[in-house]
Amino acid sequence: MTLFYDPLLAKLCVHGADREQALDRARAAVAAFAIMGPKTNLAFHAELLASPQFLRGDYDTSLVSKLRPR
């Protein structure tokens, strides 16, 4: 991590009539989002949005370590 740029480069917000529509829009937005240069966590967000646990709404903060064990 470098101090030469703000680590928050962008914020992606989506909404929908219900959770399913919002998740569909989030997946489409993450797939279309592009940042050139610094590393991003877009791949993680795509993985999270495809996770059955997340899609069911059956998750807590431990889901991150389950998806990306060290």
C-alpha positions, 0 to 999 in steps of 0.5 A: 500500500502506498500513501501516494493515493487515497485507498478509496478510489470509488464507491459503487452503490446500487439499488433495486425494487428488492434484494434480488434485483439489487444483487443482479444490478450489483453483479452487473456493475462490478463486472462492468467496473474498470480501474486501471493502475492500482490493485482493487478488490473488484474480484473479491466483490464478484466472488462475494456476489456469487457466494451462495451464503451471501445470496441467501442472506446467511452470512456474517463477518466471518464470510470473508475469511471463509471465501479467502482463507489465508 
